[in-house]
Amino acid sequence: MSGITTHVLDTAKGRPAAGVPVTLERRTSDATWDLVGRGATDADGRLRDLLKDRALEAGTWRITFEVASYHRAQGVDGFYPEVAVTFVVGDAGAHYHVPLLLSPFGFSTYRGS
């Protein structure tokens, strides 16, 4: 099944990051960004329905995690207010999982499965 999903883990606390606002955008032919979906991570730190009913298309995509509000809710002053991950979808029939490993002063991402 094709699609784009994400999972945010708070590595400083060793648990999923619930309630992180996330937006998904696709770069258009005129190099602007088209908002495709938005939501927030669930109690398990996952967001499974970013595309809603839209079909996945090949092209350049961007997921933005608004982490400042998450850190504030945890009582932490984080360094990064947001994390934007830009990636390429080459096969519209594939599944793209973009996890974020998060701490107040750093982050890491990779293509998951």
Chimera marker file (.cmm) of the C-alpha trace (Angstrom):
<marker_set name="trace">
<marker id="1" x="0.000" y="0.000" z="0.000" r="1" g="1" b="0" radius="0.5"/>
<marker id="2" x="1.437" y="3.373" z="-0.969" r="1" g="1" b="0" radius="0.5"/>
<marker id="3" x="1.453" y="6.380" z="1.299" r="1" g="1" b="0" radius="0.5"/>
<marker id="4" x="3.451" y="8.596" z="3.628" r="1" g="1" b="0" radius="0.5"/>
<marker id="5" x="3.557" y="8.017" z="7.368" r="1" g="1" b="0" radius="0.5"/>
<marker id="6" x="5.692" y="9.243" z="10.237" r="1" g="1" b="0" radius="0.5"/>
<marker id="7" x="6.667" y="8.342" z="13.777" r="1" g="1" b="0" radius="0.5"/>
<marker id="8" x="8.279" y="10.714" z="16.291" r="1" g="1" b="0" radius="0.5"/>
<marker id="9" x="10.310" y="9.363" z="19.195" r="1" g="1" b="0" radius="0.5"/>
<marker id="10" x="11.559" y="11.558" z="22.026" r="1" g="1" b="0" radius="0.5"/>
<marker id="11" x="15.051" y="10.133" z="22.537" r="1" g="1" b="0" radius="0.5"/>
<marker id="12" x="15.678" y="12.272" z="25.644" r="1" g="1" b="0" radius="0.5"/>
<marker id="13" x="12.693" y="10.696" z="27.406" r="1" g="1" b="0" radius="0.5"/>
<marker id="14" x="12.869" y="7.291" z="25.717" r="1" g="1" b="0" radius="0.5"/>
<marker id="15" x="9.242" y="7.311" z="24.589" r="1" g="1" b="0" radius="0.5"/>
<marker id="16" x="6.962" y="8.322" z="21.713" r="1" g="1" b="0" radius="0.5"/>
<marker id="17" x="6.380" y="12.050" z="21.197" r="1" g="1" b="0" radius="0.5"/>
<marker id="18" x="2.607" y="12.519" z="21.312" r="1" g="1" b="0" radius="0.5"/>
<marker id="19" x="0.875" y="15.659" z="20.101" r="1" g="1" b="0" radius="0.5"/>
<marker id="20" x="3.521" y="16.922" z="17.670" r="1" g="1" b="0" radius="0.5"/>
<marker id="21" x="1.836" y="19.007" z="14.934" r="1" g="1" b="0" radius="0.5"/>
<marker id="22" x="2.861" y="17.852" z="11.455" r="1" g="1" b="0" radius="0.5"/>
<marker id="23" x="2.255" y="19.232" z="7.962" r="1" g="1" b="0" radius="0.5"/>
<marker id="24" x="2.835" y="17.498" z="4.632" r="1" g="1" b="0" radius="0.5"/>
<marker id="25" x="3.491" y="19.446" z="1.431" r="1" g="1" b="0" radius="0.5"/>
<marker id="26" x="4.358" y="18.608" z="-2.178" r="1" g="1" b="0" radius="0.5"/>
<marker id="27" x="6.513" y="20.822" z="-4.379" r="1" g="1" b="0" radius="0.5"/>
<marker id="28" x="4.605" y="22.023" z="-7.441" r="1" g="1" b="0" radius="0.5"/>
<marker id="29" x="5.925" y="22.520" z="-10.968" r="1" g="1" b="0" radius="0.5"/>
<marker id="30" x="6.449" y="26.241" z="-10.266" r="1" g="1" b="0" radius="0.5"/>
<marker id="31" x="8.608" y="25.419" z="-7.186" r="1" g="1" b="0" radius="0.5"/>
<marker id="32" x="6.018" y="26.452" z="-4.594" r="1" g="1" b="0" radius="0.5"/>
<marker id="33" x="4.630" y="24.149" z="-1.913" r="1" g="1" b="0" radius="0.5"/>
<marker id="34" x="1.106" y="22.710" z="-1.949" r="1" g="1" b="0" radius="0.5"/>
<marker id="35" x="-0.286" y="21.799" z="1.488" r="1" g="1" b="0" radius="0.5"/>
<marker id="36" x="-1.481" y="18.201" z="1.258" r="1" g="1" b="0" radius="0.5"/>
<marker id="37" x="-2.186" y="17.199" z="4.831" r="1" g="1" b="0" radius="0.5"/>
<marker id="38" x="-1.788" y="18.027" z="8.480" r="1" g="1" b="0" radius="0.5"/>
<marker id="39" x="-2.330" y="16.401" z="11.806" r="1" g="1" b="0" radius="0.5"/>
<marker id="40" x="-0.672" y="15.576" z="15.107" r="1" g="1" b="0" radius="0.5"/>
<marker id="41" x="1.072" y="12.472" z="16.344" r="1" g="1" b="0" radius="0.5"/>
<marker id="42" x="-1.013" y="10.076" z="18.422" r="1" g="1" b="0" radius="0.5"/>
<marker id="43" x="-0.160" y="8.596" z="21.841" r="1" g="1" b="0" radius="0.5"/>
<marker id="44" x="2.276" y="6.217" z="20.120" r="1" g="1" b="0" radius="0.5"/>
<marker id="45" x="3.988" y="9.147" z="18.334" r="1" g="1" b="0" radius="0.5"/>
<marker id="46" x="2.565" y="8.069" z="14.971" r="1" g="1" b="0" radius="0.5"/>
<marker id="47" x="0.684" y="9.830" z="12.212" r="1" g="1" b="0" radius="0.5"/>
<marker id="48" x="-0.734" y="7.336" z="9.752" r="1" g="1" b="0" radius="0.5"/>
<marker id="49" x="-3.086" y="9.418" z="7.587" r="1" g="1" b="0" radius="0.5"/>
<marker id="50" x="-1.144" y="12.397" z="6.228" r="1" g="1" b="0" radius="0.5"/>
<marker id="51" x="-2.346" y="11.897" z="2.644" r="1" g="1" b="0" radius="0.5"/>
<marker id="52" x="-5.996" y="11.489" z="3.657" r="1" g="1" b="0" radius="0.5"/>
<marker id="53" x="-7.761" y="10.440" z="0.423" r="1" g="1" b="0" radius="0.5"/>
<marker id="54" x="-5.155" y="11.889" z="-1.953" r="1" g="1" b="0" radius="0.5"/>
<marker id="55" x="-3.100" y="9.549" z="-4.124" r="1" g="1" b="0" radius="0.5"/>
<marker id="56" x="0.656" y="9.525" z="-3.661" r="1" g="1" b="0" radius="0.5"/>
<marker id="57" x="2.510" y="11.110" z="-6.588" r="1" g="1" b="0" radius="0.5"/>
<marker id="58" x="6.167" y="11.026" z="-7.578" r="1" g="1" b="0" radius="0.5"/>
<marker id="59" x="7.991" y="14.248" z="-6.792" r="1" g="1" b="0" radius="0.5"/>
<marker id="60" x="9.524" y="16.244" z="-3.976" r="1" g="1" b="0" radius="0.5"/>
<marker id="61" x="7.744" y="16.274" z="-0.646" r="1" g="1" b="0" radius="0.5"/>
<marker id="62" x="8.285" y="17.997" z="2.709" r="1" g="1" b="0" radius="0.5"/>
<marker id="63" x="7.174" y="17.017" z="6.202" r="1" g="1" b="0" radius="0.5"/>
<marker id="64" x="7.428" y="19.774" z="8.811" r="1" g="1" b="0" radius="0.5"/>
<marker id="65" x="7.298" y="18.916" z="12.500" r="1" g="1" b="0" radius="0.5"/>
<marker id="66" x="6.375" y="21.869" z="14.737" r="1" g="1" b="0" radius="0.5"/>
<marker id="67" x="8.432" y="20.722" z="17.710" r="1" g="1" b="0" radius="0.5"/>
<marker id="68" x="8.452" y="23.969" z="19.747" r="1" g="1" b="0" radius="0.5"/>
<marker id="69" x="4.947" y="23.327" z="21.066" r="1" g="1" b="0" radius="0.5"/>
<marker id="70" x="5.874" y="19.747" z="21.961" r="1" g="1" b="0" radius="0.5"/>
<marker id="71" x="8.948" y="20.875" z="23.911" r="1" g="1" b="0" radius="0.5"/>
<marker id="72" x="6.949" y="23.593" z="25.703" r="1" g="1" b="0" radius="0.5"/>
<marker id="73" x="4.352" y="21.013" z="26.722" r="1" g="1" b="0" radius="0.5"/>
<marker id="74" x="7.187" y="18.911" z="28.159" r="1" g="1" b="0" radius="0.5"/>
<marker id="75" x="8.510" y="21.885" z="30.139" r="1" g="1" b="0" radius="0.5"/>
<marker id="76" x="11.686" y="22.026" z="28.053" r="1" g="1" b="0" radius="0.5"/>
<marker id="77" x="13.312" y="24.862" z="26.129" r="1" g="1" b="0" radius="0.5"/>
<marker id="78" x="14.230" y="23.246" z="22.824" r="1" g="1" b="0" radius="0.5"/>
<marker id="79" x="16.724" y="24.666" z="20.338" r="1" g="1" b="0" radius="0.5"/>
<marker id="80" x="14.837" y="23.885" z="17.113" r="1" g="1" b="0" radius="0.5"/>
<marker id="81" x="11.328" y="25.364" z="16.746" r="1" g="1" b="0" radius="0.5"/>
<marker id="82" x="10.595" y="23.124" z="13.759" r="1" g="1" b="0" radius="0.5"/>
<marker id="83" x="12.145" y="20.310" z="11.777" r="1" g="1" b="0" radius="0.5"/>
<marker id="84" x="11.556" y="20.225" z="8.010" r="1" g="1" b="0" radius="0.5"/>
<marker id="85" x="12.428" y="17.029" z="6.145" r="1" g="1" b="0" radius="0.5"/>
<marker id="86" x="12.441" y="17.226" z="2.344" r="1" g="1" b="0" radius="0.5"/>
<marker id="87" x="12.524" y="13.953" z="0.424" r="1" g="1" b="0" radius="0.5"/>
<marker id="88" x="11.877" y="12.495" z="-3.028" r="1" g="1" b="0" radius="0.5"/>
<marker id="89" x="9.134" y="10.026" z="-3.875" r="1" g="1" b="0" radius="0.5"/>
<marker id="90" x="10.337" y="8.100" z="-6.902" r="1" g="1" b="0" radius="0.5"/>
<marker id="91" x="7.814" y="5.259" z="-6.855" r="1" g="1" b="0" radius="0.5"/>
<marker id="92" x="4.239" y="6.396" z="-6.265" r="1" g="1" b="0" radius="0.5"/>
<marker id="93" x="3.263" y="2.779" z="-5.586" r="1" g="1" b="0" radius="0.5"/>
<marker id="94" x="5.611" y="2.467" z="-2.619" r="1" g="1" b="0" radius="0.5"/>
<marker id="95" x="5.199" y="3.329" z="1.046" r="1" g="1" b="0" radius="0.5"/>
<marker id="96" x="7.350" y="6.109" z="2.519" r="1" g="1" b="0" radius="0.5"/>
<marker id="97" x="7.850" y="6.146" z="6.279" r="1" g="1" b="0" radius="0.5"/>
<marker id="98" x="9.765" y="9.168" z="7.588" r="1" g="1" b="0" radius="0.5"/>
<marker id="99" x="10.571" y="8.778" z="11.301" r="1" g="1" b="0" radius="0.5"/>
<marker id="100" x="11.967" y="11.584" z="13.454" r="1" g="1" b="0" radius="0.5"/>
<marker id="101" x="14.195" y="10.958" z="16.459" r="1" g="1" b="0" radius="0.5"/>
<marker id="102" x="13.921" y="14.072" z="18.582" r="1" g="1" b="0" radius="0.5"/>
<marker id="103" x="15.623" y="15.638" z="21.574" r="1" g="1" b="0" radius="0.5"/>
<marker id="104" x="15.616" y="19.269" z="22.755" r="1" g="1" b="0" radius="0.5"/>
<marker id="105" x="18.985" y="19.984" z="21.108" r="1" g="1" b="0" radius="0.5"/>
<marker id="106" x="19.119" y="17.619" z="18.148" r="1" g="1" b="0" radius="0.5"/>
<marker id="107" x="17.232" y="15.394" z="15.764" r="1" g="1" b="0" radius="0.5"/>
<marker id="108" x="17.786" y="12.616" z="13.261" r="1" g="1" b="0" radius="0.5"/>
<marker id="109" x="15.676" y="11.141" z="10.492" r="1" g="1" b="0" radius="0.5"/>
<marker id="110" x="15.859" y="8.277" z="8.011" r="1" g="1" b="0" radius="0.5"/>
<marker id="111" x="13.686" y="6.374" z="5.562" r="1" g="1" b="0" radius="0.5"/>
<marker id="112" x="11.924" y="3.748" z="7.590" r="1" g="1" b="0" radius="0.5"/>
<marker id="113" x="9.785" y="0.807" z="6.582" r="1" g="1" b="0" radius="0.5"/>
<link id1="1" id2="2" r="1" g="1" b="0" radius="0.2"/>
<link id1="2" id2="3" r="1" g="1" b="0" radius="0.2"/>
<link id1="3" id2="4" r="1" g="1" b="0" radius="0.2"/>
<link id1="4" id2="5" r="1" g="1" b="0" radius="0.2"/>
<link id1="5" id2="6" r="1" g="1" b="0" radius="0.2"/>
<link id1="6" id2="7" r="1" g="1" b="0" radius="0.2"/>
<link id1="7" id2="8" r="1" g="1" b="0" radius="0.2"/>
<link id1="8" id2="9" r="1" g="1" b="0" radius="0.2"/>
<link id1="9" id2="10" r="1" g="1" b="0" radius="0.2"/>
<link id1="10" id2="11" r="1" g="1" b="0" radius="0.2"/>
<link id1="11" id2="12" r="1" g="1" b="0" radius="0.2"/>
<link id1="12" id2="13" r="1" g="1" b="0" radius="0.2"/>
<link id1="13" id2="14" r="1" g="1" b="0" radius="0.2"/>
<link id1="14" id2="15" r="1" g="1" b="0" radius="0.2"/>
<link id1="15" id2="16" r="1" g="1" b="0" radius="0.2"/>
<link id1="16" id2="17" r="1" g="1" b="0" radius="0.2"/>
<link id1="17" id2="18" r="1" g="1" b="0" radius="0.2"/>
<link id1="18" id2="19" r="1" g="1" b="0" radius="0.2"/>
<link id1="19" id2="20" r="1" g="1" b="0" radius="0.2"/>
<link id1="20" id2="21" r="1" g="1" b="0" radius="0.2"/>
<link id1="21" id2="22" r="1" g="1" b="0" radius="0.2"/>
<link id1="22" id2="23" r="1" g="1" b="0" radius="0.2"/>
<link id1="23" id2="24" r="1" g="1" b="0" radius="0.2"/>
<link id1="24" id2="25" r="1" g="1" b="0" radius="0.2"/>
<link id1="25" id2="26" r="1" g="1" b="0" radius="0.2"/>
<link id1="26" id2="27" r="1" g="1" b="0" radius="0.2"/>
<link id1="27" id2="28" r="1" g="1" b="0" radius="0.2"/>
<link id1="28" id2="29" r="1" g="1" b="0" radius="0.2"/>
<link id1="29" id2="30" r="1" g="1" b="0" radius="0.2"/>
<link id1="30" id2="31" r="1" g="1" b="0" radius="0.2"/>
<link id1="31" id2="32" r="1" g="1" b="0" radius="0.2"/>
<link id1="32" id2="33" r="1" g="1" b="0" radius="0.2"/>
<link id1="33" id2="34" r="1" g="1" b="0" radius="0.2"/>
<link id1="34" id2="35" r="1" g="1" b="0" radius="0.2"/>
<link id1="35" id2="36" r="1" g="1" b="0" radius="0.2"/>
<link id1="36" id2="37" r="1" g="1" b="0" radius="0.2"/>
<link id1="37" id2="38" r="1" g="1" b="0" radius="0.2"/>
<link id1="38" id2="39" r="1" g="1" b="0" radius="0.2"/>
<link id1="39" id2="40" r="1" g="1" b="0" radius="0.2"/>
<link id1="40" id2="41" r="1" g="1" b="0" radius="0.2"/>
<link id1="41" id2="42" r="1" g="1" b="0" radius="0.2"/>
<link id1="42" id2="43" r="1" g="1" b="0" radius="0.2"/>
<link id1="43" id2="44" r="1" g="1" b="0" radius="0.2"/>
<link id1="44" id2="45" r="1" g="1" b="0" radius="0.2"/>
<link id1="45" id2="46" r="1" g="1" b="0" radius="0.2"/>
<link id1="46" id2="47" r="1" g="1" b="0" radius="0.2"/>
<link id1="47" id2="48" r="1" g="1" b="0" radius="0.2"/>
<link id1="48" id2="49" r="1" g="1" b="0" radius="0.2"/>
<link id1="49" id2="50" r="1" g="1" b="0" radius="0.2"/>
<link id1="50" id2="51" r="1" g="1" b="0" radius="0.2"/>
<link id1="51" id2="52" r="1" g="1" b="0" radius="0.2"/>
<link id1="52" id2="53" r="1" g="1" b="0" radius="0.2"/>
<link id1="53" id2="54" r="1" g="1" b="0" radius="0.2"/>
<link id1="54" id2="55" r="1" g="1" b="0" radius="0.2"/>
<link id1="55" id2="56" r="1" g="1" b="0" radius="0.2"/>
<link id1="56" id2="57" r="1" g="1" b="0" radius="0.2"/>
<link id1="57" id2="58" r="1" g="1" b="0" radius="0.2"/>
<link id1="58" id2="59" r="1" g="1" b="0" radius="0.2"/>
<link id1="59" id2="60" r="1" g="1" b="0" radius="0.2"/>
<link id1="60" id2="61" r="1" g="1" b="0" radius="0.2"/>
<link id1="61" id2="62" r="1" g="1" b="0" radius="0.2"/>
<link id1="62" id2="63" r="1" g="1" b="0" radius="0.2"/>
<link id1="63" id2="64" r="1" g="1" b="0" radius="0.2"/>
<link id1="64" id2="65" r="1" g="1" b="0" radius="0.2"/>
<link id1="65" id2="66" r="1" g="1" b="0" radius="0.2"/>
<link id1="66" id2="67" r="1" g="1" b="0" radius="0.2"/>
<link id1="67" id2="68" r="1" g="1" b="0" radius="0.2"/>
<link id1="68" id2="69" r="1" g="1" b="0" radius="0.2"/>
<link id1="69" id2="70" r="1" g="1" b="0" radius="0.2"/>
<link id1="70" id2="71" r="1" g="1" b="0" radius="0.2"/>
<link id1="71" id2="72" r="1" g="1" b="0" radius="0.2"/>
<link id1="72" id2="73" r="1" g="1" b="0" radius="0.2"/>
<link id1="73" id2="74" r="1" g="1" b="0" radius="0.2"/>
<link id1="74" id2="75" r="1" g="1" b="0" radius="0.2"/>
<link id1="75" id2="76" r="1" g="1" b="0" radius="0.2"/>
<link id1="76" id2="77" r="1" g="1" b="0" radius="0.2"/>
<link id1="77" id2="78" r="1" g="1" b="0" radius="0.2"/>
<link id1="78" id2="79" r="1" g="1" b="0" radius="0.2"/>
<link id1="79" id2="80" r="1" g="1" b="0" radius="0.2"/>
<link id1="80" id2="81" r="1" g="1" b="0" radius="0.2"/>
<link id1="81" id2="82" r="1" g="1" b="0" radius="0.2"/>
<link id1="82" id2="83" r="1" g="1" b="0" radius="0.2"/>
<link id1="83" id2="84" r="1" g="1" b="0" radius="0.2"/>
<link id1="84" id2="85" r="1" g="1" b="0" radius="0.2"/>
<link id1="85" id2="86" r="1" g="1" b="0" radius="0.2"/>
<link id1="86" id2="87" r="1" g="1" b="0" radius="0.2"/>
<link id1="87" id2="88" r="1" g="1" b="0" radius="0.2"/>
<link id1="88" id2="89" r="1" g="1" b="0" radius="0.2"/>
<link id1="89" id2="90" r="1" g="1" b="0" radius="0.2"/>
<link id1="90" id2="91" r="1" g="1" b="0" radius="0.2"/>
<link id1="91" id2="92" r="1" g="1" b="0" radius="0.2"/>
<link id1="92" id2="93" r="1" g="1" b="0" radius="0.2"/>
<link id1="93" id2="94" r="1" g="1" b="0" radius="0.2"/>
<link id1="94" id2="95" r="1" g="1" b="0" radius="0.2"/>
<link id1="95" id2="96" r="1" g="1" b="0" radius="0.2"/>
<link id1="96" id2="97" r="1" g="1" b="0" radius="0.2"/>
<link id1="97" id2="98" r="1" g="1" b="0" radius="0.2"/>
<link id1="98" id2="99" r="1" g="1" b="0" radius="0.2"/>
<link id1="99" id2="100" r="1" g="1" b="0" radius="0.2"/>
<link id1="100" id2="101" r="1" g="1" b="0" radius="0.2"/>
<link id1="101" id2="102" r="1" g="1" b="0" radius="0.2"/>
<link id1="102" id2="103" r="1" g="1" b="0" radius="0.2"/>
<link id1="103" id2="104" r="1" g="1" b="0" radius="0.2"/>
<link id1="104" id2="105" r="1" g="1" b="0" radius="0.2"/>
<link id1="105" id2="106" r="1" g="1" b="0" radius="0.2"/>
<link id1="106" id2="107" r="1" g="1" b="0" radius="0.2"/>
<link id1="107" id2="108" r="1" g="1" b="0" radius="0.2"/>
<link id1="108" id2="109" r="1" g="1" b="0" radius="0.2"/>
<link id1="109" id2="110" r="1" g="1" b="0" radius="0.2"/>
<link id1="110" id2="111" r="1" g="1" b="0" radius="0.2"/>
<link id1="111" id2="112" r="1" g="1" b="0" radius="0.2"/>
<link id1="112" id2="113" r="1" g="1" b="0" radius="0.2"/>
</marker_set>
